[in-house]
Structure formats: C-alpha cells, structure tokens
Amino acid sequence: MNARDLPEAMEPADRERRALRLEGKHVAISGHVEPGFEAVADTFAENFVSRNELGAACSMYVDGAEVVDLWGGVRNRRTREPWQRDTMVIVWSATKGMSGLAIALAVSRGLLDYDERVCRYWPEFAQQGKDRITVRQLLSYQAGLFALDAPVDKRVIADLDRLAIILAQQKPEWAPGERQAYSMLSLGFYEGELLRRVDPLHRTLGQFFQDEIASPLGLDFYIRLPEEIPNSRLAQIEDVNPLQALLHLNRIPLRLLLTAINPRSPLRRSDRNPHSNVPLDPVHVYARNLEVPAGGGVGTARALARAYGVFATGGRELGLRQSTLQALMAPAVPPARGFFDESLKYEWQLSLGFVKPSGGGMQFGSPSAFGMPGWGGALAYADPEVGAGYAYVTNRMGTAGADPREMALRTAFHRALERQPKAPAFAGTVQPRQGGPHKEVLA
C-alpha cells in the first residue's frame, strides 16, 4: 500500500485516524499531497519502515501553494504520544536560516548594509582588531569568530547587555575575509546584538522575527519559545544511539571525524561554550524565553517551508526589496583561502547566514537556492528559481546535511518538481500552480 491508495479528501467530521500498513508495520501518517507529489508521501512513509524514523514532518511550497504537508510517528518515544499537526520540534542549526531571513528583512528595510563594517552600527565591536569586519564577512563565517573565550551559560545568554560585552571583547582567530569557519552558536549571538542596535525599537532577534515574519505569515516557529506553549505540543529529542552511530561511521568524512574528537579543534571549541544543547530543558522540554538564534529555534516544518516559500516567490507579503533577494540568490563570495571550512574540514559555501548548494551533502535546489541544515537531519531551504520552500524536521537525531531520511525526501521532491509543467522563472510576481484536487493522507 502506498500514498496513491489513501482515501481522497474527506470532510473533517469523517477523518478517523487509521493505521497505514506497510510491509507488516504500522505507521501513523497524516496530511496531504497535491497531484504529482505522491512519491513524497511514499518516501515519507518508507522512512518509518526502512530508515528508523521516530517522529517527523515535512512540508513543501511551490509558487506560494502548499503541495506537501505530512506528519507522522510519535513525538515522545517513551509515552508513544503521536506527532500531531501542530507538534513543534527544535531544529538546531536550521534556526540559522530563520535568523538569516530576519537579518535580510532588516537589510531590505535599510537598517543594515551587507557590505558595511559591523562597527558602524556597533562601535564596541571594533575591539581586538575587528574594526574592518563587514556584515557580509560576519554572516558568511569569514570573521574568525567561531568560538567564545569568556564563559557563556544560560544566565549570560539571558543578559543581553552582558553578552554584548563578551562578544565585543572576543578576539578573532584571523584577519577578516581570510578563511571560513562554521560556528555552532556564536554567529546567532552576534546577529542578535547587531539587530538590537539597528532596530528602532531595539528588539531582540527573536522578537523581531516574531513581529515581522512569524506573525504576518502565521508561522508556528519561535526563536524565543514563550512560556504559554504547553509541553504537549513539543517533540522530545531522541539522541543518536551509540551502536547505530558506529554502524554509520563510514558516512562521516575522516577529517570531520578527527576534528570532532579533538578537544582543541575549531569545531569542538565552537560547540562547548555554550554547548549546543543549551536550549534543552529537563522539565519544559525546551528552555523558555531564551534566545539562541543559531540553534534554539522551535517550530513546525510547515512554518519553515512557508517562510522560505515566501522568500522564494519574492517576499511581497513582507515588503522584501528585490535587491535583497538577489543578494541571497547570488553565488557565495569566497574568502581568500577558498571555501574549505576550518571547523568542518570540508568545502561548502556559506553566504549571508545561509548555505548555498555545495558539498557536504548540500546538493539542494538550483544555484540560486539558500537554506540551512540542522543537527539530527533537519533541512530547510528556499529555491527562487522554481519558487519553492522545503522543510523536513525530526525528533530522532541522525546526520546533519546528509541524513538518508531527508535526502530521500529531497530527491523525491526534486523529481516531482522536474515533472511539473514549467512555469516562468521568478521575476517579481507569483504564478499560481495549476492542478486538480489534493489527496489527503490520513493514517
């Protein structure tokens, strides 16, 4: 049985949860796909059967229309509570993409210029030889600021004035524009303080995102998770099983593996102060009212895909200037020593807070695409060439950027797009996609 065997659209009163039987296993899946995208539903179901999926969701928009919206499995392995339509999960570094959209909107509104020096907006930033670092270099991981030396914990993160002093006093590892080094969490803190300086209301990045992107678009996504969100809406993270990890060691490039076990490597230094799991909370699932703009975002796949889908079709709902979108679509500008990443020890192209289609499992979309993966397997991106927004999220941790579950979905989506009638390339207007009635996937 596959997605094509599932019932046609039903009225809400007729929607009863059922077990979708696949090769003798019971998989609870819900949602819908538009005609031509049924293979994505098949692949999503197959992830639970053959790729050890626990709980997950995926969403895809094309030309402003939602063509895939699927969720399934369980949000909590221990209690077996199902993943619901409104279940939210931490997306780790995929949060960087939402922070990048917020910064892009600030650029579009004239609050920032990608090619201006950071210290023009934040004079204290000029300390320790950082006076020549541009906004572009900072956002593209070319400023040598991949780690923080002064201790940073939850109390410091919550005290933005104290955090700003630490950020300003940090000494870069090399001259601006010399090398590329990905950072786990530090870039988000720099983005947050920079935005707080230029925003007329001096809002935090999380509040700016909520006011200017999430609320206007109706997104269930938070960079600063509020107290009122109940734990029952949040998926519990299931860490990588050590035995499973050993079985997949051959998928990890040797250089990356070696840098991951070296406590003095840029990658390890980037990940320990604060540690990437600082957004987790043993009582509330995820920390509340704590902004970690590079790794603490919590939301739905639908929200990620919708946000990227809006940018992919011109961002007119948000008043995005086309010059800003063109900057995001443009090829990444390499540092002097090229795109070899000093943290991850492989080449990939980072630009303006996003990753561009490149190496390290990041072959997604057209050359104009931009997005960001997250630890555990999440990925979300915009592809303006085809007007697409894509997102996959999960609560069972896998491999960031090259997870078999996500790569299978991405491949199915790309193939479906190739079979769709060709629409004009994005030129500032949204072309409606033609198609028949969608199919519900009710499990």
Stockholm file with secondary structure:
# STOCKHOLM 1.0

chainA/1-443         MNARDLPEAMEPADRERRALRLEGKHVAISGHVEPGFEAVADTFAENFVSRNELGAACSMYVDGAEVVDLWGGVRNRRTREPWQRDTMVIVWSATKGMSGLAIALAVSRGLLDYDERVCRYWPEFAQQGKDRITVRQLLSYQAGLFALDAPVDKRVIADLDRLAIILAQQKPEWAPGERQAYSMLSLGFYEGELLRRVDPLHRTLGQFFQDEIASPLGLDFYIRLPEEIPNSRLAQIEDVNPLQALLHLNRIPLRLLLTAINPRSPLRRSDRNPHSNVPLDPVHVYARNLEVPAGGGVGTARALARAYGVFATGGRELGLRQSTLQALMAPAVPPARGFFDESLKYEWQLSLGFVKPSGGGMQFGSPSAFGMPGWGGALAYADPEVGAGYAYVTNRMGTAGADPREMALRTAFHRALERQPKAPAFAGTVQPRQGGPHKEVLA
#=GR chainA/1-443 SS CCGGGSCBCCCGGGCCCCCEEETTEEECEEEEECTTCHHHHHHHHHHHHHSCCCEEEEEEEETTEEEEEEEEEBSCTTTCCBCCTTCBEECGGGHHHHHHHHHHHHHHTTSCCTTSBHHHHCGGGGGGGTTTCBHHHHHTTCSSCSCCCSCCCHHHHHCHHHHHHHHHHCCCSSCTTSCBCCCSSHHHHHHHHHHHHHSTTCCCHHHHHIIIIIHHHTCCEESSCCTTSCGGGBCCCBCCCHHHHHHTGGGSCHHHHHHHHCTTSHHHHHHBTTBTTTTEETTTEECSSCCCTTTCCEECHHHHHHHHHHHHTTCGGGTCCHHHHHHHHSCCCCCTTCSBBTTTSSBCCEETTEECSCSTTCCCSCTTCEEEECTTSCEEEEETTTTEEEEEEESBCCCTTTCHHHHHHHHHHHHHHHHSCCCCCCSSSCCCCCCCCCEEEEC
#=GC SS_cons         CCGGGSCBCCCGGGCCCCCEEETTEEECEEEEECTTCHHHHHHHHHHHHHSCCCEEEEEEEETTEEEEEEEEEBSCTTTCCBCCTTCBEECGGGHHHHHHHHHHHHHHTTSCCTTSBHHHHCGGGGGGGTTTCBHHHHHTTCSSCSCCCSCCCHHHHHCHHHHHHHHHHCCCSSCTTSCBCCCSSHHHHHHHHHHHHHSTTCCCHHHHHIIIIIHHHTCCEESSCCTTSCGGGBCCCBCCCHHHHHHTGGGSCHHHHHHHHCTTSHHHHHHBTTBTTTTEETTTEECSSCCCTTTCCEECHHHHHHHHHHHHTTCGGGTCCHHHHHHHHSCCCCCTTCSBBTTTSSBCCEETTEECSCSTTCCCSCTTCEEEECTTSCEEEEETTTTEEEEEEESBCCCTTTCHHHHHHHHHHHHHHHHSCCCCCCSSSCCCCCCCCCEEEEC
//
